[in-house]
Each structure stands twice: as structure tokens, then as C-alpha cells.
Amino acid sequence: MIALWPRCWQLAAGRWHRWLKGGGQVCQQQVSLLVSCSSGGRSDPAQPEGSKLKSSRSVKEWSLTVSPFGLLKVQLPCHMTLCPLDPHKYPDADRVFVTARGANNSSSLDRFHVHYDEVLKEVMILSDDVDSATSVDVKIPVKFDLDIKMSRNGCVKVEKIECDRCRIEAEKGASVLQSVKSQKIDIKAKGGKVICLGTLQGNADIHVSQGSSVNIEKLQGSSINISTKNGLIKMKYLYAESSFLSSTAGDILLGNVHGETTLQTTTGNIEVDSAEGSLKASTYQGEIDAYVVGQAGEVDLKSQEGSVVVKVPATLNTYLRLSGSKVDVSPEIHLQDVQKVVEEGNIIVTGHLNQKDEKGKCIKAETQNGTIKLKTQTWFQSVKLKTT
């Protein structure tokens, strides 16, 4: 069933090796040749399963001698994979290899422009008129900067690159980054997914529109800025000095969060499995669920219409201010210096959790029309909840 999906979704499912498989011996000059490949590499619904029919594939290859430090500029409407040179085979890191594959005939591959500018130290791979069956594999020095623009349904996957600048723009195709390290990461998408596997390291600006979503395994940097319109923001690990994540209608679902973090969504929900540092989260119609493990600053959780659930370790020392149409404090939590007042129809509960904290740490949770819930949770419970 997966084989019948559009290729960009096969990309997101990690099936690159089947339809963008690298192969062939790298040549020393541009060549064009026809090779025979089995239709089993990609299922054709018009053919019976297990068919042994053969189809022609066009392959065109380029080999360029380059500086180890340069810029790769790409403008393509088709699928592309990008990975570093093998350092054992090419210790001088002075080559770029480009392999383009097209279906049935070689005419589409003649529309590629592959060039190296020795003065600017730029490799250009350009084409705006190739069919959707065309794919490109590129191998570059690991320190090359990236400026990639994918049009139409073109998907891109970037693996294990370490550079100063990484810039990717995509329209409807997916953008997949695996174990990428860069001082500056700039990603924009107009409909395709953004998926980051392994660790994405660097100061990141990721902005997507329409229904594009952002799914990141681990992100580490000084400054992080991520925004979506209707799509989900999901991240397992976030380590940053300062992070700002926002969405108009999408949910924000985070695992372990460290540093100064600000989360905003209008109609979506916000979930944080564990937060250390300072956390500000706000939503108008959605709900908030956050586990505050430790504080290095203020925690401020606000929802206009939805409920707010605050979970804390039993040993946490902090000041609490809880405000909502209803405030529910679990029996196992013992607040000191408790005060309870009613203002404009809302219940406000204040007090110290355990001992008074001399550093002025505070957890604020507020909702206009929802319920505030305060309860304890252990680290082991949070791990168990995430694995069930």
C-alpha cells in the first residue's frame, strides 16, 4: 500500500532508498547512458504484482573538482537527496558528484544545468522543466553551505552536513533533515512537511504555511523560532537558550524542554511533557497540559476558554497563583500560606508549594472560563506516560 503513495510521502516515511537509490560508478566526466531496472523498485498499479517486466531508466552523472568550502545552490522541481562525501575515499573533500535519473528517456536530463564557479566557489544545479519521475542524488564536501529551493512537489532530504548556513525553501514537497549541524538554519515550506531526524543543531528559523507541519526529534541551539499556520508542531527534545514556537490553529506538542521557552497558539492545544527553565504558554480556545520539573524563571500558563493542567514534582519549591472558574488542587499537594479569593466570578488560589523560595520563583496558571488543575507527578510517571 505504501508503494502507491505519492513519492513525497514515501520520502517522509523513510523510503528514500527505494526510489532515490544511489548507484553506479562515479565518472570523471559528464556521461549519459541507459540502464535497465526492474519495475519492482516502484510498484505500478497497472502491472500485476511480481511482474518481471523491465523498463528503461536514464542516468546522467557529473563530477566536479571544487574547493572544500563553498556553496551549493539548487533550484529543482523534482526529488533530491544530499549527503557528504566519504571522508576515507576523498580526504581532501574536493569533489561534488551529481547523479540524475529520469524515466523512459534521457531528454528530461538534458535540461539540467550543473556548473561550478571557481571564483565564487559555488556549485549550481538548476532545472525548471523536468518531470516528476526525475530524481537527483548529490554528494558534496561536508562543510558546504546550502541554498536549496524546491518547487512544485519536489522533496529534499539532507543528511549529515556540517555547514555555516543551511537554507531550504519548499512548496508542496517534504523537507527532511537528518543529523544536520549548522550555525544558521532557515527553512520555509508552503505545504510540505518539515521533518528533522536525529539531532538538528544550530540557530533555527522554521516557518511554514497552509497545512504544513513541523516534526523534530531533537533540536539544539541558542535561538529557536518556529511557526505554522494550521499545522502541528511536534518535538521530542528542545535544548535552547531562547525558543519561540507559535501556530494559528495547530497543536504544539513538546517532550523535554530546556531553557527560556515561549509557546503561542490561537485555537490549538499545548502539551509539554517536562519543562526545565522558564515557560510561557498561551492559547485562546485550546487547553494546556504542562509538567514543570524545575524552574530557572517564571512559568506562566494562560488559556481563555480551555482548561489548564499543571503537574509538578512533590519536592518543588515555588510560589503558586492559580486562577479559573474552578480550581482543583490534588489532596497530596500541601500549600503553605494559602489564600483563596473570588474576583469577577473567578477563583484565585495563592500559596507556597513546600518552602518559600528565596529566588522568587513562581508558577502562574490562568483561564477565564476553564478549570485549573494542580497535581503531582514523578519523573518515572512521565516516562511511563510517554511510553504507553
N, C-alpha and C positions, 0 to 999 in steps of 0.2 A: 504493500500500500504506500509506503514511504517513497518508493521509487517513482510513483506517479505524481508526487508533489512538484510544484514549480521549483526550479533549481535554487532560487534564493532561500527557500525553506529547507531544502536539503543542506544548504550551507549552514543554516542556523542549527540544524540537527547534527552537525559534525560529520557530514558525509562528503567532505571535500575530496577525500582520497579516491572516491569512485568516479567523479566527473571532472575533477581538475587534477588528475593524477599526473605527476611529473614523470618524465621518461625520456628515453633516447639519449644518445651520447652528445655532449656539448660540442658544437663545432667551432672552428676558428674563424668562420666567415658566414655571411648570411646564405642560407640554403632554403630550398623549397622542395618538398617531397610528399608523395602519397604513401600512406601506410594503411594496412588492413587491421581492423579491430572488431572484436566480437560485439554483437548487439547486447550481450549480457552485461556490458558495462553500464548501460542505461536501459531500463525497460521501455519497450514500445508497446502501447496498448493495442496497436493494430496487428501485432505479431503474437502467435501463441507462445505461452511460457515455455522456456527451454529451447527456443528457436536457435539454430546454429547458423543463421544467415549472417553474412559478412557485409559490412558497409565501409566505404572509403572515408578516411579522415585526412584532412590536410594539416601539415605541420610546417611551421616556419620558425627558424631559430636565428637569434642574433647573439654575438659575443663581442663585448666592448671592453677595451682596456681603459681604466678610469683611475682617478685619484681615490685613495681610501676614504677621504672626507669630501662629500659632495651632497647634491640634492637630486632626488628622484621626483620628476613631475609627470603625473599621469592624468590623462583625460580619456575615459573609455566608457562605452555603454554596455560592456559585457562583463563577465565574471573574471576576477583576478585573485591569485594568491601571491603572497610576498613573504620571502623568508631570507635569512642571511646566508652568505657563502659558508661552506665548510672551512673552518679555520685551519684544519690539517691539510686539506688539498690546496688551499690558497692562503698561505700565511701572510702574504703581502696585502691581502684584501684589495686587489686592484682590478677586479673583473666585475662585470654585470652580464648576466645571462637572461635572455628573454626567449620564451617559447610560447608561440601562439598556435592554437589548434582550432580548426574550423571543420564543419560537417560537409561532406559530399564533394566539395571542390575547393580549390585554392584561391578563387577570385576574391573572397572576403579578406583573406590575409594580405593581399596586395595593397589594401587600404590602410595598413598600419604605417606610422611614421616613427621610427626608432632612431634616435640621434644622441650623440654625446658632444657637448660644448666644452672644449678643453679650457677655455678662458673662464667661463662661468662655473665650470665643474658641475654641470647639470646634465642629467640623463632625462630625455623626454620620450615618453611612449604615448602617442596620440592616435586617435581614430574616433570618428563620429558616425561611421557608416558601416558597421559590422552587424551580422545577425546575432540573435540571442543564443545560438548554438556555439558561438565562439568563446573560447576561454584563454586566459593568459597566465603563465607561471613566470615569476620574476625572482632572481636571486641577486642580492646586492651586498656590498660591504655593510657590516653590522652597524657602523656609525653614520650611515647615510641619513640625511634628513628626508622627510616625506611631505609631498604636497599632492594629494590624490583627490580627484574629482570623478565620481562615478555617476553617470546619467542613466535615465530610464530604469530598467530593472537590474542594472549591474550591481553585483555583490562583490565585496572585497574582504579578504582575510589577511591580516598582518601578524606574523609570528616572530617572536624573539628578536626584536630590533631594539637597539640602544642608541638613541639619537638626541639631538638638542631640540628639534622641532618635529612634531608629528601632526599634520593637518589632513583631515579627511572630510569630504563632503559627499553625501549620497542622496539619491532621490528615493526610489521605491525599493532598492536593494538593501540587503543587510550589511552591516559593518561589524566584522568580528576581529577583535584584537586579543592575541594570546601572548601573555608574558612580555609585554611591551614596557620599555623604560625610556622616558623622555623628559627633558626639563619642562617642555610646554606641549600639552596635548589639547588639540582643538578639533572637536567632532561635531558635525551638523548633519541632520537627516530630515527628510521631508515626508517620510512614510515608511521607511525601512527600520528594522530593529537595530539597536546597538547592543552588542554582546561582548563582554570582556571576560576571558577565561584566564585562570592563573592570577598573577598579580599585575595590575596596571599601576605603574609608578611614575609620578610626576604631577605638576600642577595642571589640573584638567578643567577645561570648559566644554561641556557636552550639552548641546541644545538641539532638541528635536521637536517637530511639529506634527500636526494631524494626529494619527493614531500611533505614531512611533513610540516604542518603549525602550527603556534602558535597563539592562540586566548585567550586573557586575559581580564577579566573585570576590575580588579583593582590590581595594583602591587605597593607595598610599601617596600622600603629597602634602605640601604646605597649604595650598589654596585650592578648594574644590568648588565648582559651580555647575550644577546640573538642573536642567529644566525640561519639562514636557508639557504638551497641551492636554491631550486626552489619555496618554499612555502611562503605563505603570513605571515607577522607579523602584527597582529591587536591588539590594546589595547585601552581601553576606558579611563583609568586613570593611570598615571605613576607619582609616587612621589619617587624621589631618589636623593641622593647627586651626584651620578655619574652613567650614563647609556650609554651603547654602544650596539646598535642594528644594525645588518648587514644581508644582503641577497645577494646572487649572482644574482638571476633572479626574486625574489619575490618582491611584493609591501610592503611598510611599511606604515601602516595607523594608526595614533595615534589620540586620543582625547585630553584630558587635560594633558599637560606635565609640570612637575616642576623639577627644578634642572639643573645640567650640563648634557646635552644630546648630544650624537653623533650618527648620522644615516648615514649608508652607504649601497648603492645597486648599482649594475653594470647596469642592464637593467630595473629594476623596477622603479615605481613611489613612491614619498614620499609625504604624506599629514599629516599635523599637524593642528588640529582644534584650539588649543590655546597653546602657549608656554610661560612660565614664567621662567626666569633664563637665561642660555646661551644655544645656539642651533647651532650645526654644522651639516649640511646635505649635502650629495654629491651623485650624480648619474651620470653615463656616458650617457646613452641613454634615461633615464626617465625624467619625469617632477617633479617639486617641487611646492607645494602649502602650505604656512605656514602663520598662524595668530600669530603675535608677540604681546602678551598682555603687558608684562613687561620684563625688562631686568635687570639681575644682572651681565651680562658679554656680550661677543661678540656674535652676530648672523651672521653666515657665511653660505650662501646657494650657492651651485655650481652644475651646470649641463653642460656637454659638448655639448650635442646635443639637449636637451629638453628646454622648457620654464620654467621660474621661476616666480611665483606669490607671492608677499609679501603683506600681509594685516596688517595694524596697526591701533590702536585707534587714533582718531584725536588729542588727547591731549598728545601723547607720545613725549618725548624729546629725540632725538638721532641724531647721525650723520649717513648719508647715502652715500653708494658708490655703484652705480648700473652700471653694465657693460654687454652689449649684442649687438647682431646685430641690435636690436631695443629696445629702452627704452620708455615705456609708463607710464607716471605719471598722475594719475587722476586729474581732474580740482579742486577738493575740497582740494587737498593737496597743501599747500603753503610752499615751501622750502626757507630757508634763505641762503644767500651767495652761490647761485647756480653757479656751473661751469660745462661746457659741452665741452668735447674734443673728438676727434676721434683718436684712435690708432689701427693700423693694421686692419682696417676695422670694428672695434667695437666702439660703442658709450659708453662713460663713463660719467655718471652724478654724481656729488657730491654736497652735501649741508646739511644743518641742518634742521631737522624737528622741527618746533616751536623754542624754545630757545636752545641755545648751552648748552649741558650737560657737567657739570664740571667733571664728573666722567669718561669721555672718552668712553661712550657707543657708539657702532657702529653697524649698520646693513649693511652687505655686501651681494650683490646678483650678481652672475656672471654666464653667459652662453656664450659659444663660438659661437654657431650657432642658438640659440633660442632667444626668446623675454623676456625681463624683464617687469613685470607689477607691479606697486605700487599703492595701493588704500587703502582707509579707511574702517574699519568695526567695528561695535559696538559689545559689548558682547551679546546684545539681538539678533542681526542679526546672530551671530554664533550659538546661541541656536536654533533659528528658522531654520537655515540651517540643523542642525543635526537632527531635529525632522520631517523634511519633507521628 
